């Protein structure tokens, strides 16, 4: 018989999602001190533009983008162990909207890694059922 208790998130998984949410809130609130408290000293960040950059490079290169972001709407937050899969729709001060997915990894109460997978602009430039040529 299957043990359904194994399918329920434990306290560490809930904590991982809470830390991920706090990171997005720090970004929207332009609260660098809060973000610095959330990320581990050995933090790494990867995106289509960044190949596993370290914490110092992240704050130098990526953190200034927080000035443009006005909000995130979470489409999904899925916890799996120490990882949190987050799909969100972001909005910038100039009205641009976009959708991305990230994998946030947490250990010992800190965010140790973020992988970003770029999505698309909102609204999508192709008509429903269509594609961009």
Secondary structure, 3 states (H helix, E strand, C coil): CCCHHHHCCCHHHHHHHHHHHHHHHHHHCCCHHHHHHHEEEEEEEEECCEEEEEHHHHHHHCHHHHHCEEEEEEEEEEEECCEEEEEEEEEECCCCEEEEEEEEEEECCEEEEEEEEEEEEECCCCCCCCCCC
